[in-house]
Amino acid sequence: MDKANEMYETQYGCLTGITRPEYNKNGKLMECSFENKNILHTPYGEFIPQYTNEGARKKYIRSLTFYDNGNLRRLSLEEQTEIQTPVGMIQAEFITFYESGELKRIFPLNGKLTGYWTEENEYEMAQPIALKMNFGLVEKKFISLHFYQDGNIKSLTLWPKETMSVPASGINIRVRYGIAFYPGGRIKSLEPAYPLFQNTAIGKIACFDMKANGINGDSESLNFNEDGSIRSLITSV
């Protein structure tokens, strides 16, 4: 029997209309797409995995990916859906999880950038997200939010046109691309929006990475120790 035509039982419900299935060595479903609507019942709410590919911006990717233990690893949603997170309700089109089940990353949008659908088109669709951080309220358009397993924010990735101001190194710093945090909420690294002169053990150095790509906010040009002192920096000036 063609496994693509079988029903497959998971802890999130029975899956039907499976296409492009891949299985682990233990015979468990590793990833798949769908040709019809399914509803997943998760601790974070009910979700409908992607099952259509029409439209200029929709990516043709696997709808679901699982860990060997059967927990969800990645989930591509049919449409933007509200999800309960440790920082409030957020609209998501693509979600990743830790192997133990906690939220890992949320992408409010996950469009396919082409000549027919540009970054500018995607940015215009993005909506500001309000976050209450240790240093105050932030309301910006984010490409993604990265969480620690305990629910604290690990990093934030901004859209290229967005910047945010944060207190660090004794001043307010304008940040582009992204910012990362220690588990307790202190700033771990950030990407300055302009050349930022910092005092170091070898003198005053302008921190600014002209080649910063902004793919994610996990690791940036200016890095801090947990006590707020400078750990390292990149200079292109």
N, C-alpha and C positions, 0 to 999 in steps of 0.2 A: 504493500500500500504506500502511496506517495504521502510522506510525512507532511507535506505542505497542505494536504486536504484533511488532516486529522485535527481533532480538538486536543488542546494541550492544557492540562490543569496546572495552575500555579497558585501560590499563596495569595495572589491578587485577583484570582478569578479564572474562569475557563476562557482560553483564547481560541478564536475561530478565524477562518479565512487567512491562515498564515501563508506568507509567501517568502521566498528567499531565506529559508531557515538554515542556521548553522548550529551544530551541536557540539558540546564538549566531549572529551574522551569518555566521560562517565555516562554519556547518553542524554544528559540534560540539555535543554534548549539554551543556547548561548546568545543568539541574536536572531531577529526576524523583522519582516515587514508585514503589512496586512492589506487585504483587498476589501475588507468590510469593517464596520464599526465594532470596536471592543471597548469595554469599560473596565478600568483597573480600580480596585478598591484598596487604597493605601492609607497609612496613618496620617497622610497629609491631605486627604480628600480623594474624590473620584476624578479620574483622568481618562481622556480618550486619546490613545496613541494615534499618530499620523497614519492615515489609510488612503489619502488621495495625494496626487502630485501635480494637480492642475495649478496654473498660475505662473506668472513670471518670476516670483520670488521664492516659491517653496522648494526646499532642498529635497533631492531624492536620496534619502539616507535610511538606514535601518531604523525602524520605529522603536524597537526595544533592544536593550542589551542586558544580559544577566551575569552576575558573578557565579562561580561554581556552586556556591551554597544556595542558589536560587533567588537571592535578593537582587532587586533592580540595580543596574549600574548606570545606564543612560536611558532617557525617555524623551522622544521627540513627539510633541503634542500636535494634534490635528489643527488646533487653533489656540490662540493665546488664552490661557486659563489662569484664574486666580489660585494661588497656593498660600497656605498658612506657613509662615516662616518664623524663626525666633525674633525677627525685627518687624513683624507685621505681615499683612496680606500683600503679596506682590504678584503681578501678572507675569506669566512665564510661557515661553514656547519650547524651551529645551531645558532639561534638568538632569544633573548627575548626582549620584549618591555614593556614600562610603559603603564598603562591603558589609559593615554592621547595620546599615539601613538609614543612617542619618543623612540629611541634605548636605551636599558638597558644593555644587555650583548651580546658580540659577541664571539663565539667559532670558531676559524679558522678550527679546526678539531673536530669531535665528534664520533670517532670510538669506537667499542665495544671491550674491552680488555678481551681476553680469552687465553687459552693455544695455540690457533692457531694464535692469533694476540696480540702481547705483547705491553707493554708501549714503549719498545725500537723500535718496528716497527712503532708505531704512532709518536714517537719523530723524527725518521728519515724522515717521511713524512712532518713534520712541516717546514715551511719556516720562516726565520727572518722577523720581521716587524719593519720598521723604524718609530720612533715617535719623534716629536720635543717637548720636555718637557721644563719647566721653567729652568731646570738646564743643558740643552743641548740635543743633539741628542742621542737617544737610539735605538739600532738595535739588537733585541733579538728574540728568539722563545717564544711566549706567548701561554699559554693554553686558556686564556680568557682576554677580556678587558671589564671593567665595567664602564659605563658612568653615570654622573648625567643627570637630565632631560634637563639641558641647554647645554649639549654636552661636558662639561669638563670631563676629565678622573677621575673616582672615585677610581678605583684600577686596578692593573695589576697583573696577576697570571703567574708566570714563570714556564716553565718546570723544573723538579727537577735537571736536569744537567746544567741549565742555572743560571748565576749570573749576577748582574749589579752593577755598582758603582754609588753612589749618594752622594751629599754633604749634611750632616746633623750633628747637634751637633758640628759644627766647624771642622769636619773632613770628609774625603771621606770614606763612609761605603760600604762594599761589601754586597750586598743583595741577599738572596736566596728566593725561593718560591713566595714572593709577596710584594707589596708595595701599600699603600693607600694614598689618597690625600684629602685635604680640597677642598671645591668648588673653592677657588681662586687659587689652584695649589700648595699650600704649603704641605709638607709631613706630613701626619697624623700618619702613622704607617708603620713599616717595619720589616722584619725578617732577623736579622744579619746572615751572612754565617759562622761566627766564634764567639767565646765568646768575647764580646765587653764590656770593662770596662767603666762605666759611673759614673760621680759624681752625687750623690743624696743628699737629706737632711739628710739621715742616713749613709752617707759614700759612698765609691766607691764600686759599685756592677757590677758583670759580667752579662751582658744581653745575654742570650742564652737559647732557649727552645729546649731541646733534643727531646721533643715529638711533635714538630711542624709538622703538617701533609701536609701543602701545598695545601689543597683543593681549597682555593681561597685566594686572597690577601686583602680581606676586613678588616681584623683585625689581627694584628701581635703582636710579643712579645715586641717590643719597640715602645711606643706611645708618640707622641709629642703634646704639645699645639700649637695653630696656630702661636704663636710668636717664635716657635722653641725650647722652653724649654721642658724638659722631663716631661711627664704626668704620665706615669707608665711603668713598665717593668716586664718581667718574667725572672727568673734565674733558671737554672738547674745545675749550676756549684758549 
